[in-house]
Amino acid sequence: KILLLIAVLCMVQIANAQKVFSLHAVKIEGDLKAFEKLETELNVKAAQEAVNKGDIIYWGLFKVQQFNQLDIPGDYNYVFVQWANNIDDLLGSKSAWWNNVNKVLSPAEIEQTKTLGAALKWTKDMRNLFVVEDEAYGQGNAEYFQFNFGRPVNTGGFIAENKSLWKPFFVKNMSKMNMKVWGVGRRLTFPTMDSSHNTVMSWDGFASLEDLMKFRIGGTPLPGYNEVIQKSKMGSYIPEGFTYMPIFKVLKSTTAKK
């Protein structure tokens, strides 16, 4: 019984130690340039301070990549991405770094935030939490991301195959694809009915939009691809495939803890 209790406690500690992140999608109307300046030149200083102090491990502002000339009414156009080492940190008061903006910025900068904020309006927002199941990094920073959302009929199988089969393949071929980041995670929150069908998410980060699109197109198989396809059971784990695959441009992000 003692050994069983120790094993359970170890499992709880491991679960609590998993990295987590939030995706806070927003719809901004008005002066979008003012919004981008506010976040990427001013508020980012407070976010970087939180990273430096170890309160969070990453913050970024991503912009939805639109290929039409006019925005689709009602759609989100930006997403704030924030990572923490565990769920306690993500939900704790220290992760709310925006409450410290007035302590980080100068009086002149604070006045500037008020002026910029008055030129725009938040009309819609939705925040979701995810737990990281696995991740991999190449050399350099990703400038564009593809988020892949779906609902597997076998979530355990989906996660396990991503870890054991797809991660090694991507790690081996990252430099060939100019891929900078890969990861897979599970969704923890379901705030609205229309989004509740997506229970998992994977992400692919690339150096350029062209690299990302080449990844989508496919073409000449990379080394080991045919072997991966032969072993893959994704067709049974997630028969519908990914239901939503938006593309984002990284406008600004924090650097690693100094």
N, C-alpha and C positions, 0 to 999 in steps of 0.2 A: 504493500500500500504506500509505503514511504517513497519507493522508487517511482511508482505511478504518479504520485503527487509532484515529485521533482520534475518528471517528464512534462506534466501538464503545465507547471509553472514556467518551464523553459520555453514551451510552445507559445505561451501567452507573451513572454518577454520578446520572443522573435517577432510575433505578430505586431506588437506595439512598436517595434523598432523599424518596421517597414516604412520606406519613404511614401509620402502622400502628396497630392497636389490638388489645387482647385482651378477650375476654368470658370471665369466670371465673364460671360458674354454680355455685351451691352449694345444698345442701339443709341447712337449719338446723332442728334440733329442740330442744325445751326452751323456755326463756323468750325468745320472739322480741323482746319489748320490750327485754330486756337486750341482745340482739344489735344491735338498731337503735340503741340509746343508745351502745353501745360504738363502733360504726362512725361514726355521724353526729355525735357530740359529742366523741369523744376521738381515735380513729385518724385521722379526717379532718384533724386538725391536722398530723400528720406528712405526709399526702398533699399538703396545701396547701404545706407547706414545700418538698416536692420540686418542685412546680409553680413556686414562687417562685424556686427555684435553677435552673430550666430542665432538671431531670432528666427530667420528664415534662411533658405539656402539658394533661392532664386526668385526673381520677379521679372516678368516681361510683358510688353504690350504688343500684341499681334493684330494685324489688320487683315480683314477678310479680303482675299484676292478676287475681285470681280472682273468678269470678262465681258460684261454688258456695259453699255454707255451710261445707263441710268440705274440707280440703286433700286432693288426690289422693295416696295413698301413693306414695312414691318419687320424686315430682316435685321438680324444683328450685324453690325459692321466692324466691331472690335471685340477682342477677348483679352482679359487680363489673366496671365498664367502665374501662379505662385506655388512654389515647392517648399516642403518642410521635411525634416528628418523623421517625424512621426506625427500621429494624429493629435497628440497633446500640444505639440508646437503649432500645428496648423490652426487649431481651434482656440489656442490660448490668446490672451490679451496682447502679448508681445508681437504676434504676427500682424496685428492691426497697426502697422507702421504709419499709416496715413494720419493717425491721431497725433503723431509726433512731427508733422510737417512744420508747424510753427516753431518748433525747437531747433530744427535743422536748417531751415531757410532764413535768410536775412530779412529784415523788415521790408526792404525794397522788393525782394522776391515774393514775399507774402502778398504785398499789394498787387504784384503782377499776376499772381494766381487768381486773385479776386476779379481782376479785369478780364482775364482769359476765360474764367468760369462763367462770367456773365454773358459771354457770347455764344454759349452752347447750352444744350439741354439733354439730359438723360431721359429717354422716353420708354425704355424697356431694358430689363436686365434679368439674368438667370445665372445662378451659381451652382456648380456641381462639384462634388469631391470624388477623387479617385485614389485607389491604392496602387502603388507600383509593384508589379509582379516581377519584372525584369527589365534591364536596359543595357545599352551598349553605346560607346562613343568612339568616333573617329578623331582625326586631327582637324583642328579648326572649328569655327562656329557655323551653325546652320543659319541661313538667311531666310529660308522658306520651309514651311512645315506642311505635311499632309496628316490630318487626323482621320483615323479610320474607326467608325463606330459600327457596332453590330450586336446581335443577340444570338449567341450560340445556343444550340439545343443541349450541348454538353460543354459547359463553361470550363470544367476541370480539364477536359481533353484539349480544348482550345488553348488554354494557358500552358499546359504541359508541352504541347507540340511547339508552341512559339519559343519556349525556353530551350528545349532539347534539339529541335530541328532547324527552325528558322533563324534563331539568334546566331548560331555558329556560321550559317551560310552568309548572313549579312556581315558579320564581323570579318569573315574571310574576304568579302568582296567590297567592303566599304570604300576603299581607295579607288577601285575601278569605277564605281558609280558616283564618286564625289559625295557619298552619303556621310553625314556628320553625326547623326543621332538616330537611334532606334529604340523603341520601348513598347511594352505592353502592360496594361493594367485593367483593373476591375472598377466599375462605377459603384459608388457607395450611396449616392443620393438620387432621388427621382422626384423633383419638385412639381412637374407638370405631367398631365396625362398624355400629351402629344409626344413626349420625349421618353416615356417610360420603357419603350421597347428596346432601347440601346443599353446593354448591360456591360459591355466591354469596349475597350478602346486601345488601339495601337497607334504609334506615331512614327513618322519618317521625316528626318530633317536633312536638307540638302544645301549645298553652297549657293545654288542659283535656281531660278524657276525652270530654266532649260534642263538642268540636271533632274529635277523632280519630274518634269514631263517625259523625259527619256525613260525614267523608271516606270512611269505609267504605261508608256507605249510598249515597253518590253523589247522585243527584237531578238538579237543574238543571245542565246542562253549563256549565262555566266558559269564559270567553273563550279561544278557540283549541283547545278540547278536541276538537271534531269533526275539525278539521284534523290534530291529532296522531294520532287514532285511524285516520284514513285513511292516514297515512304509516307507522304503526307496523307492524313485522314481528314483534312479540313472540309472536304465535301460533305462528310457526315457530321462533323462537329458544328459547322456553321453553314448549313445548306443554302441559306439566302445570300450568303456573302456579306460584305459590308454594305449597310443600308445608307450610309452618309459619309462622304469623304471630302470635306472642305479643305481648301488651301489657304494658308496664311503667310503674310510677309511679316518678318520680325522688324518692328519699328525701333524698339529699344529694349535692352535687357541689362540686368546687373551683371557684374563680374563676380568670379568666385571670391570667397572670403579671403581677405588680405591678412 
